[in-house]
Amino acid sequence: MPQASTLSIGMDVHKESMAVADVAKEHAAAVVSLGTFGTRQCAIDTLMRQRPSKAQHLVFVYEAGPCGSWRYRSLTKKDDGCWVVAPSFIPTKAGDRGKTDRRDAMHLASLMGEGCG
C-alpha cells in the first residue's frame, strides 16, 4: 500500500481505555477501527510507532474531557498534529442516539479525514 500524506487518527478516550480509528486523507478512503488500547503513555507510543509506516504526517483528534491535557502535550511534542474538540462542537445527525466508543472514534477520524484539519 502506498503511503498517504496524512493519516487522521480519532480516539474516544476514557479513564481506563480508548477506542482508536484511522482514515487516510485521500479520496474515498475507508475509516478503519484499530480496536481498544490502554491510556498509558506506553500504549500511545506503541500506536504511534505502528502508524508512521502508513503515512508521512499523523493528525490525532479526541474529545475534550476530564482525562487531562497530558495527551495533547505528548502528541504535539513529537511533531504530530493534535486536535482536542469540545463534544458540543461535533456534528451529529438528528436522531442518532447510538453512542459507542468505536463509533465515536470512527466519527472523529472521518471528520478529520474530510478536511477539517
OpenMM code with the backbone's topology and positions (N, CA, C; nanometers):
from openmm import Vec3, app, unit

residues = "MET PRO GLN ALA SER THR LEU SER ILE GLY MET ASP VAL HIS LYS GLU SER MET ALA VAL ALA ASP VAL ALA LYS GLU HIS ALA ALA ALA VAL VAL SER LEU GLY THR PHE GLY THR ARG GLN CYS ALA ILE ASP THR LEU MET ARG GLN ARG PRO SER LYS ALA GLN HIS LEU VAL PHE VAL TYR GLU ALA GLY PRO CYS GLY SER TRP ARG TYR ARG SER LEU THR LYS LYS ASP ASP GLY CYS TRP VAL VAL ALA PRO SER PHE ILE PRO THR LYS ALA GLY ASP ARG GLY LYS THR ASP ARG ARG ASP ALA MET HIS LEU ALA SER LEU MET GLY GLU GLY CYS GLY".split()
positions = [
    Vec3(0.0836, -0.1173, 0.0000),
    Vec3(0.0000, 0.0000, 0.0000),
    Vec3(0.0887, 0.1245, 0.0000),
    Vec3(0.0699, 0.2183, -0.0928),
    Vec3(0.1498, 0.3396, -0.0939),
    Vec3(0.1163, 0.4277, 0.0258),
    Vec3(0.2144, 0.5081, 0.0650),
    Vec3(0.1931, 0.5960, 0.1797),
    Vec3(0.1003, 0.7108, 0.1456),
    Vec3(0.0066, 0.7369, 0.2351),
    Vec3(-0.0778, 0.8563, 0.2229),
    Vec3(-0.0004, 0.9720, 0.2846),
    Vec3(-0.0330, 1.0923, 0.2465),
    Vec3(0.0400, 1.2061, 0.3026),
    Vec3(-0.0001, 1.2326, 0.4471),
    Vec3(-0.1288, 1.2186, 0.4793),
    Vec3(-0.1774, 1.2443, 0.6145),
    Vec3(-0.2699, 1.1327, 0.6593),
    Vec3(-0.2529, 1.0906, 0.7821),
    Vec3(-0.3387, 0.9892, 0.8419),
    Vec3(-0.4077, 1.0519, 0.9619),
    Vec3(-0.5401, 1.0565, 0.9609),
    Vec3(-0.6177, 1.1121, 1.0716),
    Vec3(-0.6546, 0.9996, 1.1670),
    Vec3(-0.6249, 1.0196, 1.2946),
    Vec3(-0.6499, 0.9167, 1.3957),
    Vec3(-0.7477, 0.9722, 1.4987),
    Vec3(-0.8662, 0.9110, 1.5074),
    Vec3(-0.9679, 0.9508, 1.6040),
    Vec3(-0.9604, 0.8626, 1.7271),
    Vec3(-0.9701, 0.9241, 1.8447),
    Vec3(-0.9617, 0.8494, 1.9703),
    Vec3(-1.0800, 0.8853, 2.0593),
    Vec3(-1.1498, 0.7835, 2.1078),
    Vec3(-1.2541, 0.8045, 2.2078),
    Vec3(-1.1933, 0.7616, 2.3410),
    Vec3(-1.1561, 0.8590, 2.4213),
    Vec3(-1.0739, 0.8354, 2.5391),
    Vec3(-1.1579, 0.8292, 2.6664),
    Vec3(-1.1276, 0.7295, 2.7493),
    Vec3(-1.1869, 0.7155, 2.8821),
    Vec3(-1.0741, 0.6944, 2.9821),
    Vec3(-1.1068, 0.6770, 3.1068),
    Vec3(-1.0045, 0.6646, 3.2101),
    Vec3(-0.9167, 0.5411, 3.1893),
    Vec3(-0.9753, 0.4271, 3.1606),
    Vec3(-0.9002, 0.3020, 3.1524),
    Vec3(-0.8712, 0.2544, 3.0103),
    Vec3(-0.9428, 0.3051, 2.9112),
    Vec3(-0.9230, 0.2569, 2.7740),
    Vec3(-0.9577, 0.3655, 2.6732),
    Vec3(-0.9137, 0.3430, 2.5503),
    Vec3(-0.9513, 0.4332, 2.4419),
    Vec3(-0.9701, 0.3517, 2.3147),
    Vec3(-1.0778, 0.3843, 2.2439),
    Vec3(-1.1042, 0.3229, 2.1142),
    Vec3(-1.0363, 0.4096, 2.0096),
    Vec3(-0.9729, 0.3451, 1.9118),
    Vec3(-0.8944, 0.4181, 1.8127),
    Vec3(-0.9369, 0.3768, 1.6724),
    Vec3(-0.9458, 0.4754, 1.5826),
    Vec3(-0.9768, 0.4515, 1.4418),
    Vec3(-0.8925, 0.5462, 1.3583),
    Vec3(-0.8631, 0.5068, 1.2337),
    Vec3(-0.7876, 0.5968, 1.1468),
    Vec3(-0.8443, 0.5979, 1.0058),
    Vec3(-0.8105, 0.7030, 0.9334),
    Vec3(-0.8508, 0.7174, 0.7930),
    Vec3(-0.7430, 0.7976, 0.7217),
    Vec3(-0.7055, 0.7501, 0.6018),
    Vec3(-0.6090, 0.8235, 0.5206),
    Vec3(-0.6786, 0.9418, 0.4552),
    Vec3(-0.6076, 1.0504, 0.4417),
    Vec3(-0.6667, 1.1709, 0.3835),
    Vec3(-0.6541, 1.1635, 0.2315),
    Vec3(-0.7270, 1.0730, 0.1724),
    Vec3(-0.7306, 1.0596, 0.0273),
    Vec3(-0.8742, 1.0321, -0.0134),
    Vec3(-0.9047, 1.0541, -0.1370),
    Vec3(-1.0415, 1.0408, -0.1858),
    Vec3(-1.0924, 0.8981, -0.1664),
    Vec3(-1.2086, 0.8831, -0.1076),
    Vec3(-1.2785, 0.7561, -0.0876),
    Vec3(-1.2032, 0.6584, 0.0026),
    Vec3(-1.1216, 0.7085, 0.0939),
    Vec3(-1.0545, 0.6205, 0.1888),
    Vec3(-1.1534, 0.5775, 0.2968),
    Vec3(-1.1432, 0.4537, 0.3376),
    Vec3(-1.2348, 0.4000, 0.4381),
    Vec3(-1.1786, 0.4208, 0.5788),
    Vec3(-1.2685, 0.4418, 0.6732),
    Vec3(-1.2301, 0.4541, 0.8132),
    Vec3(-1.2111, 0.3138, 0.8685),
    Vec3(-1.0987, 0.2922, 0.9369),
    Vec3(-1.0652, 0.1606, 0.9895),
    Vec3(-1.0575, 0.1679, 1.1415),
    Vec3(-1.1319, 0.0817, 1.2094),
    Vec3(-1.1250, 0.0736, 1.3547),
    Vec3(-1.0019, -0.0095, 1.3917),
    Vec3(-0.9172, 0.0456, 1.4786),
    Vec3(-0.7952, -0.0236, 1.5193),
    Vec3(-0.8127, -0.0991, 1.6499),
    Vec3(-0.9275, -0.0842, 1.7138),
    Vec3(-0.9546, -0.1551, 1.8380),
    Vec3(-0.9391, -0.0674, 1.9602),
    Vec3(-0.9215, -0.1312, 2.0742),
    Vec3(-0.9127, -0.0635, 2.2030),
    Vec3(-0.7700, -0.0725, 2.2559),
    Vec3(-0.7204, 0.0389, 2.3065),
    Vec3(-0.5867, 0.0464, 2.3635),
    Vec3(-0.5967, 0.0964, 2.5067),
    Vec3(-0.4900, 0.0792, 2.5815),
    Vec3(-0.4818, 0.1369, 2.7148),
    Vec3(-0.4546, 0.2853, 2.7038),
    Vec3(-0.4650, 0.3563, 2.8134),
    Vec3(-0.4461, 0.5016, 2.8090),
    Vec3(-0.3097, 0.5448, 2.8604),
    Vec3(-0.2259, 0.4521, 2.8994),
    Vec3(-0.0928, 0.4897, 2.9466),
    Vec3(-0.0061, 0.5359, 2.8309),
    Vec3(0.0989, 0.6077, 2.8629),
    Vec3(0.1888, 0.6616, 2.7615),
    Vec3(0.2513, 0.5519, 2.6756),
    Vec3(0.2833, 0.4374, 2.7334),
    Vec3(0.3451, 0.3292, 2.6556),
    Vec3(0.2501, 0.2748, 2.5486),
    Vec3(0.1207, 0.2723, 2.5750),
    Vec3(0.0236, 0.2268, 2.4749),
    Vec3(0.0131, 0.3263, 2.3606),
    Vec3(0.0180, 0.4548, 2.3922),
    Vec3(0.0123, 0.5580, 2.2891),
    Vec3(0.1401, 0.5557, 2.2054),
    Vec3(0.2550, 0.5334, 2.2698),
    Vec3(0.3813, 0.5236, 2.1953),
    Vec3(0.3800, 0.4059, 2.0990),
    Vec3(0.3232, 0.2938, 2.1407),
    Vec3(0.3113, 0.1779, 2.0528),
    Vec3(0.2242, 0.2102, 1.9325),
    Vec3(0.1136, 0.2756, 1.9557),
    Vec3(0.0244, 0.3166, 1.8475),
    Vec3(0.0974, 0.4085, 1.7497),
    Vec3(0.1739, 0.5030, 1.8009),
    Vec3(0.2447, 0.5977, 1.7155),
    Vec3(0.3559, 0.5308, 1.6353),
    Vec3(0.4199, 0.4288, 1.6917),
    Vec3(0.5241, 0.3572, 1.6176),
    Vec3(0.4661, 0.2771, 1.5022),
    Vec3(0.3444, 0.2268, 1.5161),
    Vec3(0.2819, 0.1462, 1.4117),
    Vec3(0.2285, 0.2304, 1.2973),
    Vec3(0.1808, 0.3487, 1.3232),
    Vec3(0.1133, 0.4301, 1.2224),
    Vec3(0.2048, 0.4969, 1.1197),
    Vec3(0.3270, 0.5428, 1.1516),
    Vec3(0.4054, 0.6145, 1.0511),
    Vec3(0.4362, 0.5344, 0.9249),
    Vec3(0.4290, 0.4028, 0.9303),
    Vec3(0.4533, 0.3240, 0.8103),
    Vec3(0.3418, 0.3433, 0.7077),
    Vec3(0.2283, 0.3987, 0.7507),
    Vec3(0.1155, 0.4190, 0.6602),
    Vec3(0.1012, 0.5626, 0.6125),
    Vec3(0.1709, 0.6577, 0.6754),
    Vec3(0.1572, 0.7983, 0.6364),
    Vec3(0.2806, 0.8772, 0.6775),
    Vec3(0.2973, 0.9919, 0.6141),
    Vec3(0.4096, 1.0792, 0.6474),
    Vec3(0.3770, 1.1715, 0.7643),
    Vec3(0.2497, 1.2069, 0.7786),
    Vec3(0.2081, 1.3009, 0.8832),
    Vec3(0.0861, 1.2443, 0.9549),
    Vec3(0.0878, 1.2490, 1.0884),
    Vec3(-0.0239, 1.1996, 1.1693),
    Vec3(-0.0978, 1.3176, 1.2315),
    Vec3(-0.2313, 1.3103, 1.2324),
    Vec3(-0.3146, 1.4102, 1.2996),
    Vec3(-0.4089, 1.3348, 1.3927),
    Vec3(-0.3962, 1.3595, 1.5223),
    Vec3(-0.4799, 1.2949, 1.6229),
    Vec3(-0.5937, 1.3879, 1.6599),
    Vec3(-0.7097, 1.3303, 1.6921),
    Vec3(-0.8232, 1.4105, 1.7376),
    Vec3(-0.8979, 1.3305, 1.8449),
    Vec3(-0.9354, 1.3995, 1.9535),
    Vec3(-1.0157, 1.3362, 2.0576),
    Vec3(-1.1015, 1.4407, 2.1262),
    Vec3(-1.2064, 1.3928, 2.1929),
    Vec3(-1.2978, 1.4821, 2.2637),
    Vec3(-1.2341, 1.5308, 2.3932),
    Vec3(-1.2580, 1.6573, 2.4229),
    Vec3(-1.2112, 1.7126, 2.5495),
    Vec3(-1.2868, 1.6445, 2.6631),
    Vec3(-1.2177, 1.6219, 2.7710),
    Vec3(-1.2815, 1.5571, 2.8846),
    Vec3(-1.1958, 1.5701, 3.0088),
    Vec3(-1.2324, 1.5001, 3.1136),
    Vec3(-1.1619, 1.5118, 3.2405),
    Vec3(-1.0321, 1.4324, 3.2473),
    Vec3(-0.9905, 1.3707, 3.1372),
    Vec3(-0.8712, 1.2852, 3.1394),
    Vec3(-0.7404, 1.3628, 3.1327),
    Vec3(-0.7449, 1.4935, 3.1244),
    Vec3(-0.6238, 1.5741, 3.1287),
    Vec3(-0.5696, 1.6090, 2.9926),
    Vec3(-0.4774, 1.7051, 2.9928),
    Vec3(-0.4203, 1.7515, 2.8667),
    Vec3(-0.2795, 1.6975, 2.8441),
    Vec3(-0.2337, 1.6043, 2.9272),
    Vec3(-0.1009, 1.5482, 2.9067),
    Vec3(-0.0915, 1.4790, 2.7717),
    Vec3(-0.2023, 1.4221, 2.7246),
    Vec3(-0.2029, 1.3509, 2.5958),
    Vec3(-0.1742, 1.4483, 2.4814),
    Vec3(-0.2359, 1.5647, 2.4856),
    Vec3(-0.2133, 1.6681, 2.3843),
    Vec3(-0.0660, 1.7103, 2.3840),
    Vec3(-0.0112, 1.7383, 2.5005),
    Vec3(0.1293, 1.7811, 2.5098),
    Vec3(0.2230, 1.6726, 2.4596),
    Vec3(0.1938, 1.5487, 2.4920),
    Vec3(0.2779, 1.4368, 2.4487),
    Vec3(0.2768, 1.4205, 2.2972),
    Vec3(0.1601, 1.4317, 2.2351),
    Vec3(0.1498, 1.4127, 2.0903),
    Vec3(0.2109, 1.5294, 2.0130),
    Vec3(0.1912, 1.6507, 2.0587),
    Vec3(0.2463, 1.7654, 1.9864),
    Vec3(0.3972, 1.7778, 2.0063),
    Vec3(0.4498, 1.7244, 2.1156),
    Vec3(0.5936, 1.7266, 2.1384),
    Vec3(0.6667, 1.6438, 2.0327),
    Vec3(0.5982, 1.5441, 1.9789),
    Vec3(0.6590, 1.4553, 1.8790),
    Vec3(0.6288, 1.5021, 1.7363),
    Vec3(0.5935, 1.6287, 1.7213),
    Vec3(0.5680, 1.6913, 1.5904),
    Vec3(0.4502, 1.6318, 1.5145),
    Vec3(0.3557, 1.5763, 1.5852),
    Vec3(0.2315, 1.5310, 1.5228),
    Vec3(0.1224, 1.6316, 1.5568),
    Vec3(0.0245, 1.6439, 1.4678),
    Vec3(-0.0868, 1.7336, 1.4948),
    Vec3(-0.1823, 1.6705, 1.5938),
    Vec3(-0.2443, 1.7522, 1.6757),
    Vec3(-0.3409, 1.7011, 1.7719),
    Vec3(-0.4502, 1.8054, 1.7913),
    Vec3(-0.5737, 1.7621, 1.7781),
    Vec3(-0.6899, 1.8486, 1.7987),
    Vec3(-0.7696, 1.7939, 1.9161),
    Vec3(-0.8051, 1.8812, 2.0086),
    Vec3(-0.8935, 1.8456, 2.1188),
    Vec3(-1.0240, 1.9192, 2.0923),
    Vec3(-1.1324, 1.8446, 2.0751),
    Vec3(-1.2595, 1.9014, 2.0315),
    Vec3(-1.3616, 1.8973, 2.1442),
    Vec3(-1.4320, 2.0072, 2.1623),
    Vec3(-1.5417, 2.0088, 2.2594),
    Vec3(-1.6547, 1.9201, 2.2072),
    Vec3(-1.7097, 1.8333, 2.2904),
    Vec3(-1.8160, 1.7430, 2.2439),
    Vec3(-1.9360, 1.8154, 2.1837),
    Vec3(-1.9638, 1.9357, 2.2284),
    Vec3(-2.0787, 2.0091, 2.1753),
    Vec3(-2.0551, 2.0595, 2.0331),
    Vec3(-1.9301, 2.0640, 1.9872),
    Vec3(-1.8993, 2.1106, 1.8524),
    Vec3(-1.8913, 1.9985, 1.7498),
    Vec3(-1.9085, 1.8750, 1.7906),
    Vec3(-1.9023, 1.7627, 1.6975),
    Vec3(-2.0394, 1.7453, 1.6339),
    Vec3(-2.0462, 1.7559, 1.5009),
    Vec3(-2.1772, 1.7454, 1.4352),
    Vec3(-2.2360, 1.6052, 1.4475),
    Vec3(-2.3660, 1.5997, 1.4721),
    Vec3(-2.4362, 1.4711, 1.4800),
    Vec3(-2.5622, 1.4792, 1.3959),
    Vec3(-2.6050, 1.3650, 1.3477),
    Vec3(-2.7293, 1.3586, 1.2717),
    Vec3(-2.8471, 1.3575, 1.3685),
    Vec3(-2.9578, 1.4125, 1.3250),
    Vec3(-3.0779, 1.4121, 1.4078),
    Vec3(-3.1230, 1.2685, 1.4305),
    Vec3(-3.1513, 1.2350, 1.5519),
    Vec3(-3.1996, 1.1012, 1.5842),
    Vec3(-3.0905, 0.9974, 1.6046),
    Vec3(-2.9635, 1.0355, 1.5879),
    Vec3(-2.8535, 0.9408, 1.6065),
    Vec3(-2.8172, 0.9357, 1.7543),
    Vec3(-2.8726, 0.8383, 1.8239),
    Vec3(-2.8511, 0.8291, 1.9677),
    Vec3(-2.7617, 0.7122, 2.0066),
    Vec3(-2.7283, 0.6266, 1.9106),
    Vec3(-2.6430, 0.5127, 1.9410),
    Vec3(-2.4992, 0.5565, 1.9588),
    Vec3(-2.4527, 0.5584, 2.0830),
    Vec3(-2.3187, 0.6034, 2.1126),
    Vec3(-2.2364, 0.4862, 2.1616),
    Vec3(-2.1358, 0.4504, 2.0860),
    Vec3(-2.0404, 0.3501, 2.1314),
    Vec3(-1.9016, 0.4080, 2.1136),
    Vec3(-1.8042, 0.3565, 2.1860),
    Vec3(-1.6683, 0.4071, 2.1777),
    Vec3(-1.6127, 0.3928, 2.0368),
    Vec3(-1.6342, 0.2772, 1.9761),
    Vec3(-1.5834, 0.2503, 1.8420),
    Vec3(-1.6424, 0.3469, 1.7400),
    Vec3(-1.7745, 0.3673, 1.7458),
    Vec3(-1.8400, 0.4596, 1.6521),
    Vec3(-1.7929, 0.6032, 1.6722),
    Vec3(-1.7738, 0.6432, 1.7970),
    Vec3(-1.7264, 0.7789, 1.8240),
    Vec3(-1.5861, 0.8002, 1.7676),
    Vec3(-1.4968, 0.7039, 1.7856),
    Vec3(-1.3604, 0.7147, 1.7327),
    Vec3(-1.3621, 0.7197, 1.5804),
    Vec3(-1.4452, 0.6372, 1.5185),
    Vec3(-1.4546, 0.6360, 1.3722),
    Vec3(-1.5132, 0.7678, 1.3201),
    Vec3(-1.6088, 0.8238, 1.3937),
    Vec3(-1.6704, 0.9503, 1.3538),
    Vec3(-1.5676, 1.0642, 1.3614),
    Vec3(-1.4894, 1.0686, 1.4677),
    Vec3(-1.3866, 1.1721, 1.4814),
    Vec3(-1.2821, 1.1606, 1.3707),
    Vec3(-1.2392, 1.0385, 1.3414),
    Vec3(-1.1394, 1.0182, 1.2351),
    Vec3(-1.1948, 1.0609, 1.0998),
    Vec3(-1.3210, 1.0275, 1.0727),
    Vec3(-1.3785, 1.0631, 0.9435),
    Vec3(-1.3946, 1.2136, 0.9279),
    Vec3(-1.4275, 1.2836, 1.0365),
    Vec3(-1.4386, 1.4296, 1.0299),
    Vec3(-1.3040, 1.4928, 0.9959),
    Vec3(-1.1974, 1.4430, 1.0539),
    Vec3(-1.0645, 1.4959, 1.0229),
    Vec3(-1.0237, 1.4557, 0.8813),
    Vec3(-1.0611, 1.3358, 0.8400),
    Vec3(-1.0263, 1.2889, 0.7058),
    Vec3(-1.0973, 1.3660, 0.5954),
    Vec3(-1.2113, 1.4272, 0.6272),
    Vec3(-1.2871, 1.5044, 0.5274),
    Vec3(-1.2242, 1.6405, 0.5004),
    Vec3(-1.1273, 1.6773, 0.5802),
    Vec3(-1.0601, 1.8033, 0.5516),
    Vec3(-1.0767, 1.9099, 0.6568),
    Vec3(-1.1149, 1.8717, 0.7771),
    Vec3(-1.1271, 1.9713, 0.8838),
    Vec3(-0.9898, 2.0184, 0.9321),
    Vec3(-0.8861, 1.9425, 0.9035),
    Vec3(-0.7535, 1.9789, 0.9527),
    Vec3(-0.6705, 2.0161, 0.8414),
] * unit.nanometer
topology = app.Topology()
chain = topology.addChain("A")
for resn in residues:
    res = topology.addResidue(resn, chain)
    for name in ("N", "CA", "C"):
        topology.addAtom(name, app.Element.getBySymbol(name[0]), res)
